[in-house]
Amino acid sequence: MAQYLVLIYNDEAAMDEAREEDSRAVTVAHQRFAAEHRAALRGGNALERSSTATSVRPDGAGGFTVTDAPFAETKEGLGGYYLIEAADLDEAVAVAKQVPTIGGGVEVRPVRVVG
């Protein structure tokens, strides 16, 4: 079995405009997703909004530049992730298709095995 990181991107403007009951419904949908895929889940969590991000980049002179902003500005912000275990990419994508999002989507990335 391989591990895959399912990155959840949400349209933060759509999240701002969502009604409270819609936000609760998405939370309930994530709880249901986690319960249904308990056997495959190895971890996961929601993240604070991208506006809370701090980016750290090497400055090329042996130091670092620290910026109060996400690494890249996009319409959709990284809102959370699940770490799943699946037999192959097709199985991981089948699980990822069931992840709830608000006006966004998910990205599936294999976890690199070193050694």
C-alpha positions, 0 to 999 in steps of 0.5 A: 500500500502507498500513501497519498496526501489529499490537499483540499482547496477551497474558494475562500471568498465562497467560504466567506459568503456561505451561510452558517448552515452551509458551513456546518453541513460541510463540517458534517460532510467531513465527519461522515467522510472520515467515518466512511474512510476510516480504514484508509485515513492515516491523518488529516486536519483543517487549516486556518485561512491562507491569510494566516500563512507565514512563508519562509524562503532562503534569501540566497545569502545564507539567511531567510526572508519571512513573509506574512502571506501564503507562498503563492496567491491564488483564488483557492486556498489550501484549507486542509488535508487528508493522509490516506493509504491506498493500493494505487493512484486510482484508488486514491483518486476514488477516495479523493472524489468524495472529499467535501469542498466549498467552491474548490477541489482536491489535489492527490499527491503520492508521498515519496518513499526514500530509501 
